[in-house]
């Protein structure tokens, strides 16, 4: 449930705000890895949580910046077009 709320909050932000959030998440991940290497990290699950959040941010940025792709024709439609000589 927490991840869906986080994803909804990401969708409300602009691309610039998402980039700021991405930078801060990457810094947090660096600090967590450093703490883990020096055995100072108590909650190691936080590393994977931050990594997933970074992936979510990147996904939302990609969805906003790339134009939508046209729907691909099904195999049946391609065969029919080839049979009619429209391929």
FENDA-V619805 format. One record per residue. N is the residue number from 1. RES is the residue in one small letter. SS is DSSP state (helix for helix, strand for strand, loop for the rest). PSI is psi in whole degrees, -180 to 180 (none if undefined). Layout:
N RES SS PSI
N RES SS PSI
//
This chain:
1 x loop -38
2 x helix -37
3 x helix -34
4 x helix -37
5 x helix -40
6 x helix -42
7 x helix -40
8 x helix -39
9 x helix -32
10 x helix -38
11 x helix -21
12 x loop -13
13 x loop 158
14 x loop 171
15 x helix -37
16 x helix -43
17 x helix -36
18 x helix -38
19 x helix -38
20 x helix -43
21 x helix -37
22 x helix -45
23 x helix -44
24 x helix -35
25 x helix -37
26 x helix -37
27 x helix -42
28 x helix -41
29 x helix -42
30 x helix -46
31 x helix -39
32 x helix -41
33 x helix -39
34 x helix -44
35 x helix -37
36 x helix -39
37 x helix -31
38 x loop 13
39 x loop 36
40 x loop -6
41 x loop 125
42 x loop -44
43 x loop 92
44 x loop -18
45 x helix -20
46 x helix -31
47 x helix -49
48 x helix -33
49 x helix -43
50 x helix -39
51 x helix -41
52 x helix -36
53 x helix -38
54 x helix -43
55 x helix -39
56 x helix -43
57 x helix -46
58 x helix -36
59 x helix -43
60 x helix -40
61 x helix -44
62 x helix -41
63 x helix -35
64 x helix -33
65 x helix -31
66 x loop 140
67 x loop 152
68 x loop 139
69 x loop 144
70 x loop 151
71 x loop 138
72 x loop 142
73 x loop 146
74 x loop 167
75 x helix -40
76 x helix -43
77 x helix -39
78 x helix -39
79 x helix -42
80 x helix -40
81 x helix -37
82 x helix -36
83 x helix -32
84 x helix -9
85 x loop 23
86 x loop 0
87 x loop none
//
